[in-house]
Amino acid sequence: MPQGKQRTLQNIQSFIRKNRPRGLRSRLLRDLQKLRIVKEADVECAAYHHLRRYIGEDPKWRVFARKHVKRTGHYIDLLIFKNECPVIALELKWGQVNIEKKDRESLYKALTKLKVQKAYWLSLVCSEKKKKRLVKRGKENNVLHRIIVRLGIVGRDRDDYMQRRELFKSQMAIGRGHK
């Protein structure tokens, strides 16, 4: 981050939520297209990396991954702090378009018990699954957001992509280490 450029909560929320060329969505989509992400753990690592780079060296901001919060009894995939206060909670998923009960409960407790200002459920998907309408409960209005990053390729291109993806998963090649 250039000297003198301070990040605000609104900047970080906009980076996460908005679909703009240099935002989190576009960076994760680029990673997905380049096969840098093939499973949920990769989503967590990539999102952490992009958030840390965006925030920079500002000592007021911290990003923690897979943080267990005693107050809620849940692990939160990414938790962003301003000074010592948690302000944003992110639940990250792979291949899902609808929020499961467990994830929703975790984010709801982050909003109510941890008092974060915003909660995001972010998922990367390779398919064209249809999403159900997200019905928000009282305290979730304007603070709980669902973000879906779709690969956006179909047909033969998608089949080729999935085949290349398998090379980094179960059909992984054997390395050429020392004998």
C-alpha positions as CSV (number, residue, x, y, z in Angstrom):
1,M,0.0,0.0,0.0
2,P,1.5,3.4,-0.9
3,Q,2.5,5.7,1.9
4,G,-0.4,7.9,3.2
5,K,-3.1,5.6,1.8
6,Q,-5.3,4.6,4.7
7,R,-7.9,1.8,4.4
8,T,-11.3,2.4,5.8
9,L,-14.0,-0.1,6.6
10,Q,-16.0,1.1,3.6
11,N,-13.0,0.5,1.3
12,I,-12.6,-3.0,2.5
13,Q,-16.3,-3.8,2.3
14,S,-16.4,-2.4,-1.2
15,F,-13.3,-4.5,-2.1
16,I,-15.1,-7.7,-0.9
17,R,-18.6,-7.0,-2.1
18,K,-18.4,-5.1,-5.4
19,N,-17.8,-6.8,-8.7
20,R,-15.1,-4.5,-10.0
21,P,-11.9,-5.2,-12.0
22,R,-9.6,-5.0,-9.0
23,G,-12.0,-6.4,-6.3
24,L,-11.9,-9.6,-4.5
25,R,-14.4,-11.3,-6.8
26,S,-12.4,-10.6,-9.9
27,R,-9.2,-11.7,-8.3
28,L,-10.7,-15.0,-7.1
29,L,-12.3,-15.5,-10.5
30,R,-8.9,-15.0,-12.2
31,D,-7.3,-17.5,-9.7
32,L,-10.1,-20.0,-10.5
33,Q,-9.6,-19.6,-14.3
34,K,-5.9,-20.1,-13.9
35,L,-6.4,-23.3,-11.8
36,R,-4.8,-21.7,-8.7
37,I,-8.0,-22.8,-6.8
38,V,-9.2,-26.4,-7.0
39,K,-10.8,-26.9,-3.5
40,E,-12.1,-25.0,-0.5
41,A,-8.8,-24.7,1.3
42,D,-7.4,-22.9,-1.8
43,V,-10.4,-20.5,-1.7
44,E,-9.4,-19.6,1.9
45,C,-5.7,-19.2,1.1
46,A,-6.4,-17.0,-2.0
47,A,-9.0,-14.8,-0.2
48,Y,-6.6,-14.3,2.7
49,H,-3.8,-13.5,0.3
50,H,-5.8,-10.9,-1.6
51,L,-7.3,-9.3,1.5
52,R,-3.8,-9.0,3.1
53,R,-2.4,-7.4,-0.1
54,Y,-5.3,-5.0,-0.3
55,I,-5.1,-3.9,3.3
56,G,-1.3,-3.6,3.1
57,E,0.9,-2.8,6.1
58,D,-1.7,-0.6,7.9
59,P,-1.2,-1.5,11.6
60,K,-4.9,-0.9,12.4
61,W,-6.1,-3.8,10.3
62,R,-5.6,-7.6,10.8
63,V,-6.9,-10.6,8.9
64,F,-7.1,-14.0,10.7
65,A,-7.9,-17.3,9.0
66,R,-9.8,-20.2,10.5
67,K,-10.3,-18.3,13.8
68,H,-12.1,-20.1,16.6
69,V,-14.3,-17.7,18.6
70,K,-15.2,-18.9,22.0
71,R,-18.0,-16.5,22.3
72,T,-19.8,-18.0,19.3
73,G,-18.5,-21.6,19.6
74,H,-17.7,-21.6,15.8
75,Y,-14.7,-21.3,13.6
76,I,-14.9,-18.3,11.2
77,D,-13.0,-18.8,7.9
78,L,-11.7,-15.2,7.8
79,L,-12.1,-12.6,10.4
80,I,-11.0,-9.0,9.9
81,F,-10.2,-6.8,12.8
82,K,-9.8,-3.0,13.0
83,N,-7.5,-2.4,16.0
84,E,-8.8,-5.0,18.5
85,C,-12.4,-5.2,17.3
86,P,-13.7,-7.7,14.8
87,V,-15.6,-5.9,12.1
88,I,-16.0,-8.4,9.2
89,A,-16.6,-12.1,9.1
90,L,-16.3,-14.2,6.0
91,E,-17.5,-17.8,5.5
92,L,-15.9,-19.4,2.4
93,K,-17.2,-22.3,0.4
94,W,-16.4,-24.3,-2.7
95,G,-19.1,-25.5,-5.1
96,Q,-22.2,-24.3,-3.1
97,V,-24.8,-21.7,-4.1
98,N,-27.0,-21.9,-1.0
99,I,-26.0,-21.2,2.5
100,E,-26.2,-24.2,4.8
101,K,-27.8,-24.0,8.2
102,K,-24.4,-24.4,10.0
103,D,-22.8,-21.5,8.0
104,R,-25.8,-19.3,8.5
105,E,-25.7,-19.9,12.2
106,S,-22.0,-19.2,12.4
107,L,-22.4,-15.8,10.6
108,Y,-25.6,-15.0,12.6
109,K,-23.7,-15.5,15.9
110,A,-20.8,-13.4,14.5
111,L,-23.3,-10.6,13.9
112,T,-25.1,-10.9,17.2
113,K,-22.6,-12.1,19.8
114,L,-19.3,-10.9,18.3
115,K,-21.0,-7.7,16.9
116,V,-19.2,-7.7,13.6
117,Q,-20.5,-5.0,11.2
118,K,-20.8,-7.2,8.1
119,A,-20.9,-10.9,7.4
120,Y,-20.2,-12.4,4.0
121,W,-20.8,-15.9,2.7
122,L,-18.6,-16.3,-0.4
123,S,-18.6,-19.3,-2.6
124,L,-16.7,-20.3,-5.8
125,V,-18.6,-22.6,-8.2
126,C,-17.6,-24.2,-11.5
127,S,-21.2,-25.3,-12.4
128,E,-24.3,-23.3,-13.3
129,K,-26.3,-24.4,-10.2
130,K,-29.3,-22.3,-9.5
131,K,-29.4,-20.4,-6.2
132,K,-32.4,-20.1,-3.9
133,R,-33.6,-16.7,-2.8
134,L,-31.8,-15.7,0.4
135,V,-34.5,-14.8,3.0
136,K,-32.9,-12.7,5.7
137,R,-34.0,-12.7,9.4
138,G,-34.4,-9.5,11.3
139,K,-30.8,-8.7,12.3
140,E,-29.4,-10.0,9.0
141,N,-30.8,-7.2,6.8
142,N,-28.1,-5.1,5.2
143,V,-25.4,-6.9,7.1
144,L,-25.4,-10.5,5.7
145,H,-24.4,-10.8,2.1
146,R,-24.1,-13.8,-0.2
147,I,-21.4,-13.6,-2.9
148,I,-21.1,-16.3,-5.6
149,V,-18.2,-16.3,-8.0
150,R,-19.0,-18.4,-11.0
151,L,-16.4,-19.8,-13.5
152,G,-18.8,-18.9,-16.3
153,I,-17.8,-21.5,-18.9
154,V,-20.0,-24.2,-20.4
155,G,-20.0,-27.1,-22.7
156,R,-16.7,-28.4,-24.1
157,D,-14.6,-25.6,-22.5
158,R,-16.0,-26.5,-19.0
159,D,-15.2,-30.2,-19.6
160,D,-11.6,-29.3,-20.6
161,Y,-11.3,-27.1,-17.5
162,M,-12.6,-29.9,-15.2
163,Q,-10.2,-32.4,-16.8
164,R,-7.3,-30.0,-16.2
165,R,-8.5,-29.4,-12.6
166,E,-8.4,-33.2,-11.9
167,L,-4.7,-33.2,-12.7
168,F,-4.2,-31.1,-9.6
169,K,-6.5,-33.3,-7.5
170,S,-6.7,-37.1,-7.3
171,Q,-5.0,-37.7,-10.7
172,M,-1.9,-35.7,-9.6
173,A,1.3,-36.6,-11.3
174,I,4.2,-38.1,-9.3
175,G,7.1,-35.7,-8.7
176,R,10.7,-36.2,-9.7
177,G,12.3,-36.0,-6.2
178,H,15.4,-37.7,-5.0
179,K,15.6,-41.5,-5.4
